Amino acid sequence: MDALTAYGLVSVSLMLIFYGLEERNAIYVLFFAVSCVMASVYGFMQGAWPFGLVESIWALVALRRWYRRRKGTPPDHNSQS
């Protein structure tokens, strides 16, 4: 396994771990966003630019969620009751 593949494995594994921990504390949402950025960098370095682009979008979504949770703003739920 080369260094780039190992980096990709670590970044995607961290995404999975922090996604599972998000409900415990807002800091895990931030860590998830950082691991999404890491996975995006991996995608671009590997040459899979669609993967890199999607991961960068996920990072922005996660940063927004972290910011809103940190401020105490309730999440957007578009359900109508």
Secondary structure as UniProt FT lines:
FT   HELIX           3..21
FT   TURN            22..24
FT   HELIX           26..46
FT   HELIX           49..71
//
